[in-house]
Amino acid sequence: MKKEAIVVAAGKSQRCGEDKLYFSIKGKPLIFYTLERVISVFNSSILVCAKDKLKWWKDAPFNLKVVPGGAERQDSVSAGFTALNDDTELVLIHDGARPFIRKCLLERVIEEAEKEGAAVAGLPVTETIKQVEEGRVKQTLNRDNIWSIQTPQAFKREIIVSAYKKGYEDGFLGTDCASLVERAGFPVKVVLGDKKNIKVTTRDDLLIAERDLDV
């Protein structure tokens, strides 16, 4: 099955106060670590970046198709679809801000998506989860069936493209790719993720990256 990866890197990094993806870690931008790991599995990859970074990527040391992102993450992923090869059958989407992704997890998610049609990485929640409204606990949720979902997420092309089309037609904005696929009525397989596969979001996360990422 022919596959391509879309790496989403068009966010504003508001919680970091600067563009975390271009923050230098041991001599190279954080986004490079993510791309190196994804490209090790995919011959063809698409990077979705902020519009003001398009020129920056012209000199980057990667064989990528680079497209500008949109206002929301959903728009950026959709922009990535426009650059897919005509014969691509399976699409994997990964956050540019998850540089600790391991090759084995990428391969497991791909394998399940090829069999099931849709697969995501995730971890079972271990802490007590409460629903809170206006600063007060409304109820304690049963955590036995609650998972925290990561990327990578992979889908057969016809599933993810049709799910996005329906989402846009209905005015629905999903929090991740899988939420659109679920809403469109397709089952999604969950693959055990990796605790180290964090999304670099805050300055504290950048410190972790500086300490733990290998050159």
Long-range contacts (C-beta under 8 A, 24 or more apart in sequence): 1-89, 1-90, 1-114, 2-85, 2-87, 2-88, 2-89, 2-90, 3-42, 3-88, 3-89, 3-90, 3-91, 3-92, 3-110, 3-154, 4-42, 4-44, 4-45, 4-46, 4-84, 4-85, 4-88, 4-90, 4-91, 4-92, 5-38, 5-39, 5-41, 5-42, 5-44, 5-45, 5-46, 5-91, 5-92, 5-93, 5-94, 6-45, 6-46, 6-48, 6-77, 6-80, 6-81, 6-91, 6-92, 6-93, 6-94, 7-31, 7-34, 7-35, 7-38, 7-45, 7-46, 7-47, 7-48, 7-94, 7-95, 7-96, 8-48, 8-69, 8-73, 8-76, 8-77, 8-80, 8-93, 8-94, 8-95, 8-96, 9-34, 9-47, 9-48, 9-49, 9-50, 9-69, 9-96, 9-97, 10-48, 10-49, 10-50, 10-68, 10-69, 10-70, 10-73, 10-76, 11-50, 11-73, 11-96, 11-97, 12-50, 15-201, 15-202, 16-200, 16-201, 16-202, 16-203, 16-206, 17-203, 19-50, 20-97, 20-200, 20-201, 20-205, 20-206, 21-96, 21-97, 22-53, 22-56, 23-206, 23-209, 25-99, 25-206, 25-209, 25-210, 25-213, 26-210, 26-213, 26-215, 27-215, 28-215, 30-97, 30-99, 30-200, 30-206, 30-209, 30-213, 31-96, 31-99, 32-62, 33-99, 33-100, 33-209, 33-213, 34-94, 34-95, 34-96, 34-97, 34-98, 34-99, 34-101, 35-62, 35-64, 35-96, 37-99, 37-101, 37-102, 37-103, 37-106, 38-92, 38-94, 38-101, 38-106, 39-63, 40-103, 41-103, 41-106, 41-107, 41-110, 42-92, 44-85, 44-88, 46-80, 46-83, 46-84, 47-96, 48-76, 48-77, 48-79, 48-80, 72-173, 74-164, 74-167, 74-173, 74-174, 74-180, 77-164, 77-177, 78-164, 78-168, 81-160, 81-161, 81-164, 84-157, 88-157, 89-156, 89-157, 90-114, 90-154, 90-155, 90-156, 90-157, 91-154, 91-155, 91-156, 91-157, 91-160, 92-152, 92-153, 92-154, 93-151, 93-152, 93-153, 93-154, 93-155, 93-160, 93-177, 94-151, 94-152, 94-153, 95-151, 95-199, 97-199, 97-200, 97-201, 98-150, 98-151, 98-197, 98-198, 98-199, 98-200, 99-200, 99-209, 99-213, 100-194, 100-196, 100-197, 100-198, 100-209, 100-212, 100-213, 101-151, 101-152, 101-194, 101-197, 102-194, 102-196, 102-197, 105-152, 105-191, 105-193, 105-194, 105-197, 106-152, 108-191, 109-152, 109-153, 109-154, 109-191, 110-154, 112-154, 112-189, 112-191, 113-154, 113-155, 113-156, 113-189, 114-156, 115-189, 116-187, 116-188, 116-189, 117-155, 117-156, 117-159, 117-186, 117-187, 118-153, 118-154, 118-155, 118-156, 118-159, 118-160, 118-178, 118-181, 118-186, 118-187, 118-188, 118-189, 119-153, 119-154, 119-155, 119-188, 119-189, 119-190, 119-191, 120-149, 120-150, 120-151, 120-152, 120-153, 120-154, 120-176, 120-177, 120-178, 120-188, 120-189, 120-190, 120-191, 121-149, 121-150, 121-151, 121-152, 121-153, 121-190, 121-191, 121-192, 121-193, 121-194, 121-197, 122-147, 122-148, 122-149, 122-150, 122-190, 122-191, 122-192, 122-193, 123-147, 123-148, 123-150, 123-192, 123-193, 123-194, 123-195, 124-148, 147-190, 149-176, 149-178, 149-190, 150-193, 150-194, 150-197, 150-199, 151-176, 153-177, 153-178, 155-181, 159-184, 159-186
